Amino acid sequence: MSLGVGVSTLTDARKALAARWDDVRRTWDDAAAARFEAEFITPMDHDLRQAIEAMGHAQQIAQRARQECS
């Protein structure tokens, strides 16, 4: 899998998670839901954002290396 495909896949997964969580929060609105969000959803979203950013950066470096080696 190329870095670009990986970035796209993770971006789509992050958006899908956010959409599903929004759906769940419409019906699950108590302290347990807030705790679940704080302990799992928010950190996971943060990690996904960092991974997407890092992969995008790695993709740029790989492209530059390919151009310089051509």
N, CA and C atoms as an extended XYZ file, in Angstrom:
210
Properties=species:S:1:pos:R:3:atomname:S:1:resname:S:1:resid:I:1 pbc="F F F"
N         0.851       -1.169        0.000 N   MET     1
C         0.000        0.000        0.000 CA  MET     1
C         0.902        1.238        0.000 C   MET     1
N         0.581        2.169       -0.862 N   SER     2
C         1.344        3.412       -0.915 CA  SER     2
C         0.967        4.303        0.266 C   SER     2
N         1.832        5.250        0.559 N   LEU     3
C         1.545        6.189        1.644 CA  LEU     3
C         0.278        6.994        1.353 C   LEU     3
N         0.102        7.363        0.092 N   GLY     4
C        -1.093        8.126       -0.272 CA  GLY     4
C        -2.373        7.351       -0.003 C   GLY     4
N        -2.353        6.073       -0.332 N   VAL     5
C        -3.524        5.223       -0.073 CA  VAL     5
C        -3.728        5.077        1.431 C   VAL     5
N        -2.634        4.934        2.165 N   GLY     6
C        -2.741        4.831        3.620 CA  GLY     6
C        -3.325        6.080        4.241 C   GLY     6
N        -2.880        7.241        3.774 N   VAL     7
C        -3.412        8.513        4.274 CA  VAL     7
C        -4.912        8.595        3.984 C   VAL     7
N        -5.277        8.243        2.775 N   SER     8
C        -6.686        8.289        2.386 CA  SER     8
C        -7.523        7.321        3.217 C   SER     8
N        -7.007        6.125        3.427 N   THR     9
C        -7.723        5.119        4.210 CA  THR     9
C        -7.912        5.580        5.648 C   THR     9
N        -6.849        6.100        6.256 N   LEU    10
C        -6.967        6.583        7.636 CA  LEU    10
C        -7.887        7.795        7.732 C   LEU    10
N        -7.825        8.684        6.765 N   THR    11
C        -8.696        9.858        6.764 CA  THR    11
C       -10.157        9.428        6.677 C   THR    11
N       -10.440        8.489        5.788 N   ASP    12
C       -11.813        7.984        5.664 CA  ASP    12
C       -12.269        7.296        6.948 C   ASP    12
N       -11.381        6.522        7.562 N   ALA    13
C       -11.731        5.826        8.806 CA  ALA    13
C       -11.995        6.818        9.928 C   ALA    13
N       -11.193        7.867        9.998 N   ARG    14
C       -11.390        8.900       11.018 CA  ARG    14
C       -12.734        9.602       10.838 C   ARG    14
N       -13.062        9.916        9.601 N   LYS    15
C       -14.353       10.561        9.324 CA  LYS    15
C       -15.512        9.627        9.656 C   LYS    15
N       -15.371        8.348        9.321 N   ALA    16
C       -16.429        7.371        9.612 CA  ALA    16
C       -16.610        7.214       11.120 C   ALA    16
N       -15.508        7.151       11.857 N   LEU    17
C       -15.593        7.054       13.314 CA  LEU    17
C       -16.314        8.262       13.890 C   LEU    17
N       -15.952        9.446       13.430 N   ALA    18
C       -16.589       10.666       13.937 CA  ALA    18
C       -18.084       10.669       13.633 C   ALA    18
N       -18.448       10.247       12.444 N   ALA    19
C       -19.871       10.212       12.070 CA  ALA    19
C       -20.638        9.208       12.922 C   ALA    19
N       -20.058        8.026       13.109 N   ARG    20
C       -20.727        7.001       13.923 CA  ARG    20
C       -20.843        7.447       15.371 C   ARG    20
N       -19.778        8.060       15.882 N   TRP    21
C       -19.817        8.530       17.266 CA  TRP    21
C       -20.875        9.618       17.425 C   TRP    21
N       -20.998       10.515       16.462 N   ASP    22
C       -22.049       11.531       16.516 CA  ASP    22
C       -23.426       10.880       16.563 C   ASP    22
N       -23.620        9.822       15.771 N   ASP    23
C       -24.893        9.098       15.792 CA  ASP    23
C       -25.159        8.488       17.164 C   ASP    23
N       -24.141        7.874       17.736 N   VAL    24
C       -24.289        7.236       19.051 CA  VAL    24
C       -24.599        8.279       20.115 C   VAL    24
N       -23.910        9.408       20.058 N   ARG    25
C       -24.092       10.436       21.089 CA  ARG    25
C       -25.491       11.044       21.079 C   ARG    25
N       -26.196       10.914       19.970 N   ARG    26
C       -27.580       11.426       19.934 CA  ARG    26
C       -28.480       10.647       20.882 C   ARG    26
N       -28.148        9.369       21.114 N   THR    27
C       -28.987        8.548       21.987 CA  THR    27
C       -28.303        8.163       23.289 C   THR    27
N       -27.009        8.275       23.334 N   TRP    28
C       -26.256        7.928       24.543 CA  TRP    28
C       -25.648        9.202       25.086 C   TRP    28
N       -26.328        9.816       26.036 N   ASP    29
C       -25.907       11.122       26.538 CA  ASP    29
C       -25.922       11.111       28.057 C   ASP    29
N       -24.937       10.415       28.628 N   ASP    30
C       -24.819       10.390       30.075 CA  ASP    30
C       -23.341       10.443       30.456 C   ASP    30
N       -23.082       10.303       31.741 N   ALA    31
C       -21.699       10.386       32.226 CA  ALA    31
C       -20.827        9.283       31.639 C   ALA    31
N       -21.383        8.108       31.441 N   ALA    32
C       -20.606        7.000       30.871 CA  ALA    32
C       -20.183        7.316       29.437 C   ALA    32
N       -21.059        7.931       28.672 N   ALA    33
C       -20.730        8.308       27.293 CA  ALA    33
C       -19.628        9.369       27.285 C   ALA    33
N       -19.738       10.332       28.164 N   ALA    34
C       -18.716       11.378       28.244 CA  ALA    34
C       -17.374       10.783       28.643 C   ALA    34
N       -17.398        9.840       29.586 N   ARG    35
C       -16.166        9.188       30.014 CA  ARG    35
C       -15.564        8.358       28.876 C   ARG    35
N       -16.411        7.621       28.148 N   PHE    36
C       -15.953        6.818       27.013 CA  PHE    36
C       -15.309        7.712       25.951 C   PHE    36
N       -15.966        8.834       25.685 N   GLU    37
C       -15.425        9.773       24.706 CA  GLU    37
C       -14.062       10.302       25.148 C   GLU    37
N       -13.970       10.684       26.413 N   ALA    38
C       -12.720       11.240       26.935 CA  ALA    38
C       -11.596       10.205       26.964 C   ALA    38
N       -11.928        8.968       27.282 N   GLU    39
C       -10.908        7.934       27.432 CA  GLU    39
C       -10.524        7.254       26.120 C   GLU    39
N       -11.458        7.189       25.172 N   PHE    40
C       -11.193        6.423       23.952 CA  PHE    40
C       -11.317        7.224       22.663 C   PHE    40
N       -12.439        7.886       22.469 N   ILE    41
C       -12.696        8.553       21.192 CA  ILE    41
C       -11.741        9.723       20.970 C   ILE    41
N       -11.635       10.611       21.945 N   THR    42
C       -10.779       11.783       21.789 CA  THR    42
C        -9.305       11.407       21.604 C   THR    42
N        -8.749       10.519       22.445 N   PRO    43
C        -7.346       10.133       22.210 CA  PRO    43
C        -7.141        9.428       20.860 C   PRO    43
N        -8.102        8.603       20.461 N   MET    44
C        -7.976        7.917       19.176 CA  MET    44
C        -7.999        8.913       18.028 C   MET    44
N        -8.874        9.899       18.108 N   ASP    45
C        -8.933       10.919       17.072 CA  ASP    45
C        -7.610       11.689       17.007 C   ASP    45
N        -7.079       12.020       18.155 N   HIS    46
C        -5.784       12.718       18.210 CA  HIS    46
C        -4.684       11.868       17.567 C   HIS    46
N        -4.646       10.589       17.921 N   ASP    47
C        -3.634        9.690       17.345 CA  ASP    47
C        -3.801        9.537       15.841 C   ASP    47
N        -5.042        9.440       15.382 N   LEU    48
C        -5.283        9.328       13.945 CA  LEU    48
C        -4.823       10.586       13.216 C   LEU    48
N        -5.118       11.750       13.783 N   ARG    49
C        -4.672       13.007       13.164 CA  ARG    49
C        -3.149       13.054       13.059 C   ARG    49
N        -2.474       12.649       14.128 N   GLN    50
C        -1.010       12.648       14.107 CA  GLN    50
C        -0.474       11.653       13.075 C   GLN    50
N        -1.070       10.475       13.004 N   ALA    51
C        -0.628        9.475       12.035 CA  ALA    51
C        -0.827        9.968       10.607 C   ALA    51
N        -1.965       10.571       10.347 N   ILE    52
C        -2.254       11.102        9.011 CA  ILE    52
C        -1.247       12.188        8.645 C   ILE    52
N        -0.960       13.063        9.585 N   GLU    53
C         0.008       14.132        9.332 CA  GLU    53
C         1.403       13.546        9.074 C   GLU    53
N         1.806       12.598        9.887 N   ALA    54
C         3.133       11.989        9.726 CA  ALA    54
C         3.243       11.241        8.397 C   ALA    54
N         2.195       10.528        8.036 N   MET    55
C         2.216        9.800        6.767 CA  MET    55
C         2.253       10.761        5.588 C   MET    55
N         1.538       11.864        5.693 N   GLY    56
C         1.577       12.868        4.634 CA  GLY    56
C         2.972       13.452        4.485 C   GLY    56
N         3.621       13.690        5.612 N   HIS    57
C         4.992       14.204        5.585 CA  HIS    57
C         5.934       13.160        4.966 C   HIS    57
N         5.788       11.913        5.366 N   ALA    58
C         6.623       10.842        4.811 CA  ALA    58
C         6.390       10.710        3.305 C   ALA    58
N         5.160       10.892        2.875 N   GLN    59
C         4.849       10.830        1.446 CA  GLN    59
C         5.586       11.938        0.694 C   GLN    59
N         5.609       13.132        1.244 N   GLN    60
C         6.328       14.248        0.609 CA  GLN    60
C         7.821       13.953        0.517 C   GLN    60
N         8.386       13.411        1.571 N   ILE    61
C         9.812       13.073        1.568 CA  ILE    61
C        10.109       11.997        0.530 C   ILE    61
N         9.257       10.985        0.454 N   ALA    62
C         9.451        9.911       -0.523 CA  ALA    62
C         9.349       10.444       -1.948 C   ALA    62
N         8.413       11.333       -2.195 N   GLN    63
C         8.275       11.925       -3.534 CA  GLN    63
C         9.512       12.731       -3.898 C   GLN    63
N        10.001       13.507       -2.946 N   ARG    64
C        11.201       14.312       -3.177 CA  ARG    64
C        12.399       13.406       -3.470 C   ARG    64
N        12.531       12.322       -2.726 N   ALA    65
C        13.631       11.393       -2.934 CA  ALA    65
C        13.545       10.747       -4.317 C   ALA    65
N        12.337       10.376       -4.736 N   ARG    66
C        12.160        9.790       -6.064 CA  ARG    66
C        12.572       10.796       -7.144 C   ARG    66
N        12.174       12.053       -6.977 N   GLN    67
C        12.518       13.082       -7.972 CA  GLN    67
C        14.022       13.316       -8.016 C   GLN    67
N        14.657       13.339       -6.877 N   GLU    68
C        16.087       13.601       -6.830 CA  GLU    68
C        16.912       12.420       -7.358 C   GLU    68
N        16.343       11.223       -7.275 N   CYS    69
C        17.068       10.032       -7.727 CA  CYS    69
C        16.790        9.721       -9.198 C   CYS    69
N        15.912       10.469       -9.812 N   SER    70
C        15.568       10.208      -11.215 CA  SER    70
C        16.512       10.898      -12.162 C   SER    70
